[in-house]
Amino acid sequence: MAAAAAGLSWRRVSSFTGPVPRSRHGHRAVAIRELVIIFGGGNEGIADELHVYNTATNQWFLPAVRGDIPPGCAAHGFVCDGTRILVFGGMVEYGRYSNDLYELQASRWLWKKVKPQAPSTGSPPCPRLGHSFSLYGNKCYLFGGLANESEDSNNNVPRYLNDFYELELQHGSGVVGWSIPVTKGILPSPRESHTAIVYCRKDLGSPKMYIFGGMCGCRLNDLWELDIETMTWSRPETKGTVPLPRSLHTANVIGNKMYVFGGWVPQSAGGEISAHDGEWKCTGSFCYLNLDTTEWIGLISDCQEDKSNLLPGPRAGHCAVAVGTRLYIWSGRDGYRKAWNNQVCCKDLWYLDTEKPPAPSQVQLIRATTNSFQVKWDEVPTVEGYLLQLHADSPVPSAAGIPGTGAPETSMLSSQGGSSLHQTPQSLPSVPCPELKVDHPSQANNVIPNNVQVSLPSNSLLKIEGKEKVAAPENRITQETMKNHADATGFKDSNAPSLLPGCTSSPQTSANVGELHDLDKRTVMPDASVSSTVSSTQTMVTQQAVKTESSSTNGAVVKDETSLTTFNSKSEAAETAYIMPSTRVNTGQTNDSHSSKTLQRQTAPVKTRDRQWYDVGIFKNNSAMVNQFYLLPEETLSNSNKLENANVPDYRLLKKQDLFPGTVYRFRVAAINGCGVGPFSKVSEFKTCIPGFPGAPSTVKITKSVDCIHLSWEPPASPSGNILEYSAYLAIRSTQLQENPNQLVFMRIYCGLKTSCIVTAAQLSNAHVDYTSRPAIVFRISAKNERGYGPATQVRWLQDMKTSSSK
């Protein structure tokens, strides 16, 4: 099949929840982060509801819209600018078209009818449908469409348009007005139901608008280019096979490619343009135009029949929208039944990953124990899973003679953060961090279970069947980011388990570093409000900033360790292909049925020690509890020269190895989608805790008064003996920070048995304001017992911009 040859892997979404909109055509869709927002269209009447599909949770929902709610419309203009959406024109009832402009503020689901100023020369756009409406910068570009010359809506007299308007937007909300740009070159011929996209090459900063196809009595397949800076129209020369003439198709830009799917095409053989009364049909053809080389590349041909239901069926008037590098297609009409004189609409939702996912962020440590880590990484949009691997500094035995062991029991969990410490007369403890009550998916819920098929065949495509995600409780959008912001860097003890004369730091982020807002005479408790922070799997984001996040550090190391190995992002993927998961995770099959051919390994010499990355597993979500990893069979390790042709064994057939206390482990993670396994992240390094040290202080409170702040905390839940003293530290300004902005310098501001201290205005005047995520002053608090200092609680006290700029 052409699709298979091109490496395409379409997925039909079969499991979703919520009120599914009725099938239709002539609707439009845009994406705001992971949300696909659909409006209008019709099938037995024009739809006026706003439907939202959450691609992360597979959930449909109907937001409670308010304000100047527009009437239903079809074949309208629909563009997205940040979190606002603009709707222009369209058919509001048969034969009656609109030239009204509406704005939707998606952060509040608030509609508003806006009235732009008329152009200084000429008339504003007339009512129309089937036009293109494209956004670039703070301007929307309107081209063409179909008008009704008759004043009687029942007596439709079509007039094809090729007028061109520019609509200037105000920042955030509202519009300025219409203008009619003076253009050079020949205007495209009149048309409707065409497509228009805007693309700007990275190396050449001139944005271009491309118009393709459409209808003008007959269907078209011409390509037009508008240089937006010079306002010059031209007909670019193209290479490759030009797609058949079409209308009611879709065009979407992903990377440097314009993907064209579906539409009405001539029925006549040879692709000749039909006459006005010619026969036409829906198509399921799929191609793209390389916008850098203007070469057409066919992916699914017009004549290709797919009877296996592995490809979207022929359709026109559908909607298509890009979410990251994934293309979604929904509904549309697939034919016209003359006998019943009604449309036949598709009900299916499909997506296609157009390229492998990017490398995730470095693995971040949430908590560490003597024999486990709880880790996370930033979520990568539109992926099907994550492959997590580790590399042990100490020698790892082969699978021979190592029994699989159960997961160790975890009690106090803490994580490691770190930075350079300002030296006082005494040796300062590593400032590792606290166990806070943060909701993180457990391994049991995250690891893809054995009864779910997970396949990585030779073409590196992963299928996770039956995957369902929990729907978010609410669905609102704001311009706030949806990620949990935090800040944690790591410590590596160079002398004793608990002391660290000098430490390195990195911009490594962690899921639960405490963040406290600058609130007058108010107390904020990190572990009381962490559970209210918005996670990356939710779609509710409020304008109120997240109040606290927290992290713990203890004898673990977090730093950019790419220099420790010979891998780069490309070679890592090749070097680790031999420990990818098996083709199927299913019981009752032979070993041969589980194995798959691996990717070709790099031929450059790599030390055997660096080759031995071990799978922790494939995870559906962006967090993991790690207490074991999979060992390769002894014969695989001893025959490293033959790894190029080695089959990947099934996880169920591999032995497991527990983590050891006081051991440094390196982690990396790669995302997986329909195109396969993407590049690995940079390497992070963590150290399991050494038994006997106290846990991290908890329940940190900051109360602000006029000339100082009051810092208090609760003793560790696991003191492991008597607490001899506490130390509190403040990140301060330093010349060392100028040389290495990522290396925080701390000064001890308290040492004693009390669980509270006063931070004076004089001390705060030396504080460093950290801008890693949001402006914050950083404190760390740790406890000491007979063995030494344990993990430290790190708290980021959030500052407003005025406060931070004055410091």
N, C-alpha and C positions, 0 to 999 in steps of 0.2 A: 504494500500500500504506500501511496505517496506520503501519507502522514507519518507512517512508521519510518520510512526512509529519511524523512526530514527530522526525525527525532522528536516528533510531537507526542504528547501524552495528554489528551483531553480527559477531563474528569467530569462526570455528571454528578451533581450534588443530589443525593437521594435522601439523606436524613437531615431534616431541619424542623424547627419548631416555630410556633407563632402563627398569626393569621396570614396565610399565603395570598398574595393578590391574585385576582382572576387574570387569566391570560388575555393578552391584548396586543395591539400593534400601534405604531405612531407615538409611543411613549419615549421618554428621555431619562437618562441616568447620569449621575455624577458620583464621585467618591470623596468622602472626607475621612482621611485615615482609613480605618478598616470598615467604615460604613458605606454601603451603596444606597444612594437615595434616588428613588424612582418617582416620577410624577407624570400624570396625564396618560394619553393614549386612549384607545377605545376598542370595544368589541361588543356590539349590542348596546350602544350608548357610550358617551365620553366619560372617562373616569376623572374624578376630582379629588381622590384621596392621595395623600403622600405616604408612600411605603418606604420602609427602611429595612435593609438586610445587613446584619452584622456578620461579616465574613469570618470573624474569629470564633464566634459562638454558633454559627449556622442558625441564627434566629431572625425571623421576620417580626417586625412590630410596626404598629401604627402610632406615631407620635401624636400627642394632643396639641394640635396646632391652634393658634389664635391670631387675632388681628384681622387685617384685610385679606381674608382668605379668597384666593382667585377662583373663578369658575374652572371647571374641568376644560382641558384643551388637549389638542393632539397636533403633532408635527410642529412643535413650538421650538423656540430657542431656549437652551438650558445650560448655564455655565456656573462654575463654582469658583469663588474668590475667597480663599481661606475658609472661614466657617459661614460665609453668606453665599446664597444662591440667587441668581437672577433668572427670571422667566420672561420671555418676550414673545408676543404674538401667538400664532397657532389657530387652529380651527376650534371654535367654541360650540358650534352646532353646524349641521350640514349646510354648506353654502355661506356661512357667516364666519368671517375671520376677524382676528383681533390685532391691534397694535398697542395693547396695554403692556406696561412694564411693572413687574412685581419683584419684590426683594424678600427673601426668607433669611432671617437670622437663625441659623440652625442651633446656636448655643441656647436659644430660648424657644425655638420652634415658633417664631413670631413672624407673621406675614405683614408686609406693608406695601401698599400701592404707591409707586413713585412716579413723579411727573417730570421728566427731563425737559430742559429748555429746548426749543426748536432751533434748528441750525440757522446761523446768520444769513446763509444763502440757501434758498430752496425750501422745500417742505419737509416735515418729519416723515419717517417711514410710514407707508400706507399699511392697512391691515393685510396680513399675509400668512401663509403656511409654507412648510417645506423649505424654509430659509436656513442658512448657517449662521451661527452666533458663536464667535470664538473670542477667547480672552487672552490678552498678553499685557503684562504689566498692569496699569490702571485703566486700560481701555478694552472695550469689546468691539469686535468688528462684525458688522451685519452685511451679508451678501445674499442677493437674489431672493428666490421664493416664488410663490404663486399667489396672485391677487384675483379677486372676482370683480370684473368690470361692471357687472349688473348690480343695480340697487336692490333687486329682488333676489333674496337668498335662495329661492327655489329655482331661479333661472340662472344657473351658474355660467358665466362667460369668462373662461380662464385667460389670464394674462401672465406670461412668464416674465420674471424680473431679472435684471442684472445690475440693479443699483447698489451702491456701496456706501455704508455709513460707519461712522466712528462714534462710540458712546464713551464719554469720559466719566470715570467713577470717582466718587469721593472716598477717602480712606475710611475703611471700617464700615460705613453705612452711607447710603444715599448716592445720588448721581449728580453730575454737573449738567450735561446736556449732549444733544446730538450735534454732529458736524458732518459735512460732506467733504472728505479729503480730495485734494487735487492730485490725481494720479497720472503717471506716465505710462506709455505703452497701450496696448489694445486690451480693453476689458474682456473678461470671459463672456461667452455668449449667455443669453438668458437661460435660466434653469431653476428647477426645484428638486427637492429630495436628493441633493448632492451632499458631499461631506467637505468639511474644511478643518484643517488642523494647523497649529503653529509650532514651529521647530526652530531652535537656535543651536547651531554647532558650537561645541565647546571651544574649538580653536579659532573659529571665526564668529565674532560676536554679533553678526547681523541676523535678526530674527526674520524668518520667512513664513508666510502662510501658503498652504497648498490646498487647492480645490480640485476634487476629483469627481468625475461622473455626474450623474443627475439625469433629469428628465426635461425634455423640451419638445413634446410631441413624439419624440423618439428618445431612446436611451443613449447616454453618452459615456465615453471612456477617456476623455481628454484630461490632461493634467495641467493645471495653471499654478504659477508661482507669483507671490507678491512679496517684494522686498519691503518690509514695514518701515525701515529707516528712510529709504528713498521714495517709497510709494510708487514703485515701478512694477507693472505687470509683465510677465513673460511666459513663454511656453518652454519649459526645460526639456532638453533631449534626454530620453531614457534608454536604458539597455534592458535586455531581457524581454520576455513575452508580456505584452500589455494585457491586463485582464479584460474580459468581455465587457461591453457597455452595460451599465447597470444604474439603478436608482434604488432608493430605500435601503442602501447598504450602510455599514458602519466603518469608520476609520478611527484608529486610536494610535497614539504615539507612545511607544515604550522604548527607551534608549534612543537609538538613531533610526528606528524602523517605524513605518506607518503600516499597521496591520489592517487589512481590508477583509471584511467577512460578509458573505451573503448578498442579498438584494434580489431585485428583479433583473433578469437577463433575457436576451432574445432567444426565442425557441429555435430560430432558423439555424441550420447547420453551417459550420464554418465561422460562426461568430459575426456574421454580417449584421449591420445595424438594421433593426426592423423598421418597416414602414409604420405609419400611424396606427394602422389596424392590424399590425403583425401579431403573431403569437408570442407570448413570453411566459416565463416560468420563474419560480423561486430557485435559488441556488444555495448550495452549502459550500461553495468554493472559498478558499482561504489563501491569501498571499500577503506579501509585504513589499513595501518600497523602501530600499535603503536610501535614506534621505541625504547621506553624505556622498553616495556614488550615483544616485538616481537610477538604480537598477532594480527592476521588478524580479522578485523571486516567488515562484509558485509553490505552495505547500499542499493544498488540496485542490484538485482540478475540478472544473465545472461538470465534467462528465463522470466523475467518480461516484459510484454508488456504494454506500456503506450500509450493508445489511447486518452488520455485527453490533450496531448501536454503540460503537466506540467513538463516533464523531457526532457533533451536532448536526441535526438534519437540516435540509434546505429551509430558508426562511427569509423574510423581508420585513422591514418595519420593526425590527427587533431593537434592543438596546445593548450596547457594549460599553464596558467601562474598565479602565486599568486601575488595579489596586496594587501598588508597587510594580513588580514585574509580572504580575498575574493578570490575565485578561478574562473578564467575566462576560457571559452572554446570557440574556434571559428573554424568553417568549418571542413575540413576532408572529407573523402569519406565514403559513407554509403552503398556501394555495388559495384557489377561489372556486367554490362549487357553484357552477352556474345553475344547476338544477334546483338548488335550494336558495340561490342568490344570497349566500352569506359567506363570511370569511371563516377560515379554519386557522385557529391560533395554536401555537406551541405552548406547552406548559412547563417546559424543562429549563433548568438552570445548569450551565456548564462553566468550567474554567480551564484555562491553559496556562501553565507556567512557561514563560518564554525563555527563561535562562536560569541557570543554577543560582541558588540564593547566595547573597554576600556572606562574608565571614561574620559571625557574631562578635560581640564585644568579648573582652577577656572574661574568663570565669571569675566570678566574685564570691568571696567567702562570706557566708552569713554566720555560721557557727562552726566551731571545731570541738571535738572531744579527743580523748586518748586514742580512739579507734574509729572515728567517723568525721565526715565533713558534711555540712549542709551548704550547698553552693547554688548560685544562680548566675544568669547572664541576661543581658538585655534581649528582649523578645525581637525576633526577626519577623516582619510581616509575611503573611501568606506562605508559611511552611507547614510541612506535615509531620515534622519531628526533628530531633537533634541527636547527633551522635557525640557522646561524651567519652573522652579518653584520658588516661593518666599514664604517667611515667614515673617510676620510683627511682630516687637517688641511690638507695641501697639495692643490692642485687636481689632480683626476684627469682625464686626457684621456678623450675619448669613444672608443668602440670603433673609430671610423674611422681607418684607417692604423696601428693598433696590432696588431702580429702576436702571436699566442699564443706564449708562450715556455715553455720547459721549466722544471721545478722547479729552483731553485738548489741547488747542492751545499752542505750544511751541515757544518761541522766542529765547532768548539767551540760548544756551546749553553748559554746561561745565561739566567736570568730576572731580572726587576727587582722588588725589594722596596724599601721605603723608609719613612722616618719623619723626624721632626724631629731635627736633630743638635744636641747641646750644643756651643756654640761654644768652642773653644780659641783661643789666639792665632793659629794658622794656620787657613786655610780648610780645612774637612774634606771628604773625598771623599764622593760619593754612595755609599751602602753597598748596592750592588746585590747576584746570588748563585750556588752552585757547580754544575758539571755533576756530577750523581751518577747512578749506575746505577739508574735507576728504570724499571720496566717500564710503558710506556704504549703503548696501541694505536697503531700507525702509521696514517698517513692511508690507505695502501693497503688496510688491513684495515677501516678505519672508514667511509670514504666509501662511500655506496651506489653500486655499480658500474652501468655502463650496461646490463648484461644483466639487471638487476633492475628490475621495474616499480615506479616511484614515481609515484603519481598524486595531484595536488591539483586535483580538479575544482572546479566552481563552488561546490559546497557545502563546500569546504575540508576534504574528507576525504582522508587520506593512506593509501595502501596500499603496504606494503613486503612484497612477496611473496618467498618463499624465504629470509626472514631467519632465520638460525640463530646462536645465541650459544654460545660455548664453555662447556661445563658446568664448574661449580666442582669442584675435586678432592675436597673434603671438605664435609660439611654438618653443622655444629654451630651452635648459637645460644647467645649469652649476652646479658646485658643491656648489654654494651659496645656502643657505636655501631659501625656498619659502615663509616663514612666515614673517609677519611684526614684527620686533623686537621693543620692547619698554619697558618702565619701569615706573610703577606708583604704588604707595602704597597709603594707605588711611589715612584720618584723622577722628577722632571722637572728637567732641568738648565736653570737660568735664565741661567747665564753661559757657562761653558765646558763641553765635552763631559763632563769627568770630575769637575768640582767642583760642589758644591752647598752654598751657605751655609745655606739654609733649605729644608725640604721638608715636604710635607704627608703625612698618613697616613690610612688608613681601616681599617675592620675587615676589609678584603679578605683572603681566605684563599688559600693556594696549596698545591699538591699536595705539594711537597717542601721544606718548611722543616725544618731539622734539629731533631730532638727527642732529647735525651739525658736518661736517667733519673739521678736522684740515687742513685748506687751507690757505696758505700764502697770506695775503693782499687781500683776497676775501671775499665778503659778501654772506652769505647764509641765505635765508629766509624760515623758517619752513613751513608757510602756502602756500608758492609759490611752493614748491616742494613736499609737501605731496602727491598731486594727482599723482605724478609720481612714487610713491613707488609701488613695486610689491605686489599685494595681493595674498592671498592663493588660489584664484580661477584662477589665470593666470598661463600660462605655459611658459612665457618668463622671464628668469632670466639672467641678464647680470653680467659680472665680476665686474662692477662698483658697489661699495657699495651704499646702499640706503642713500640719502643725509639727509633727515630730516623726523622725525615723531614728533607728538606732543601729549600732553595730558593736560587735565584740571582737577583741583580738586576744590571742593567746598562743604564743610560741609558733604561730603559723606565719608564712611569708606570702605577701602579695606583691608581685612586681613584674615588670615587663621582662620576660626571660627569653626573648627571641634570640639573644646572642648566645644562649647556652647550648643551642642546638645548631645543626647545619641546615635546618629546614627554613624555607621561606614559604609564603602562602601557596605557591604552586607545587613545590616539591613535597610539601606536607601531605597534600591530597594523594599524590602518587605513592609516597612512602608508606602510607598507612592503609592502603586499599586492602591489604591482605588480612586485616583484622576487622573488616566491615562485617555487619551481621549477615546471617544466612538468608537464603532466599525465602524460606518459610519458617515461621515459628508455629508449628503445628505438631500435635502428638501423633504417634503411630505411624511414622514414616521412616524410611531408611536414611542413613547418613547421606547417601548420594543425592537423595531428593532434596536435601536441605542445602547442599553446597551450590556455590555459584562461582563463575570465573571472576577474577579480580581485574581491577584496572592495571594497566602496565606500570611497573615500578620504574623509578628514575634510575638511570645507569650510573650516575655520578657516585663515587665512593662515599659511603656514609658509615660511620662507626656502628658496629653491631649494637652497642649499648643505646645509641640514639634511635635505632630502628624499633626498639621494643616499647612501642606505645600499646597499651592494653585497653580494651573496651570496658567501660563501666556499663554501657547500655545505650539503648535508644529511648529517648524521653519525649513524650508528647508536649510537655510544657517546658518553660525556661527555668526550671529549678530541679534539683536532685538531692537526695540524701545518699551519700556515698559511704559505704562501709565495706564494700567488697569490689573486686574487679575480676574479669575473666582471664584465665591463663591460657596461653596457647599450648597445644600439645608439644612434648619435648622434641619430637621429630621435626616439627615445623621450625622451632628455634634453631636446631642444630643444622638444618639445611637452608640457611638463609640465602644461599646462592640460587636456590630453586624457587624462591618466593614469587617470582614473576608468574609462574604457572600454578601456584598452589591454590587449591580450592578453599573457600572460607568454610570453616566448620560451623555447625549449628551451636547457638548459645547453650542449648540444653545439654549438649554433649561436652561442654567445656567445664573444667574445674574452676572453682572460685577461690580467691585468695583474700583473706581479711586484711585490713589496714593495720599497721603496727604503731604503737605509741612512739612519740618523739621522732618521727620519720618525715622527711621532706618528700612531698609528691608534687609533680607538675601536672597541670590540667590544660586541656584545650577542647574546644567544642566546634562542631560544624553543623550547619543547618541542612535539612533535606527537603526537597520538594519534588515535583513531578519530573524535573530534569535530572535529578540525582543528588549526590552529596556535594555541597559547595566547599569552598576553601575553609581551612581551620582558622580559628582565632589565634591571636597572639597567646603565648604561653604564660600562665600564672603559676605561682609556686606557693604551696601552703605546707605547714608543718603540723602534724598531729600533736596534741598536748601531751605533756609529761605528767604522770599521776602524782598526786600529792599537793599540787598548788591550789590556791583558793580560786573560787569562781569570781566572776565580775560583779562589781556593785550594780545595783538595779534601782529602778524608780527614781531617776534623777529629776530634781526639781530646780528650776531657776525662778527666783522672785526678784523683780527689779524694784529698787527704790531710787531716791533722788540722786545719791552720790555713790552708790555701790550696788552690787547684786548679791543675793544670798544663794549659795549653791549647796544643795543637800542631796543625800542618797540613802539607800537602804543597804544593809550588809549583804554579802553574797549569799545566795541560797545554798551553796555548797562551800563552806569555808575550809573544809579539809584540815581542821585543827583550829587553834586560836588565832584570831586576827591580831597582829601585833601593831599595825599602823595602816593608814590610808595615805595615798598621795594624790594630789590634784594638780593638773598641768594646764597651762594656757599656751596656745600657739601664738608666737610673737613675731614681730617684724624683725628681719635680719638681713644682712648683706648676703648671707648664704642663699636666701630666698631669691635674690636678684640673679644669682648665678644659676640657680636651679629652682624655678618657680614651683615645681612639683614636690619639692622636699621641704616639708613643714619643719619648723624649729620650735620646740616646746621649752617652757620655763616652769619649774615647779613653783606653785603658789601656795601649797599647803602640804604639811606632813604632820600627822597626829592620829589619835585614836577616835576623835569625834567624827561623826558622819555628816558634818556640815562645815562650811567655811564661808568667810566673807571675801569677795573679790572687790578691791577698792577701785575707785576711779583712776588712780595713778597707774595701777596694774593694767586696767582696761585700755588706758591710753597707749600702751605698747602692743596691744593686740593686733594680730594679723587678721585681716578680713579675707577669708577664703572664697574665691569665686568659682570653685570647681563645678558647683551646680548653681545654687542661689547664694547671694552674699551671706556669710555666716562667720561668727567667731567660734573657734573650736576649743572645747575643753575635753580633758581625759581624766578619768578617776580610776585608780586601781587599788587593790588590797594586797597586804603582805601577811604571810604566815611563816611558820618555822622554815619552810622550804624556800621561801622567797616570794617575789611578786607574781601574781597571776594575771589574768586578762584584765584589760581596762575597758571601762565604758567610755565611748566617745560620743559627745553631744555637740551638734552644730546649732548654735543660737542664731537664728535667722535675723538679719538686719534689713531694714528698708534701705532703699537706694540713697536717700538723703543722709541717713545715719552712717552708712558705709563710706560714702564719699567724703564725709567730714573727718573720718578717722585718720 
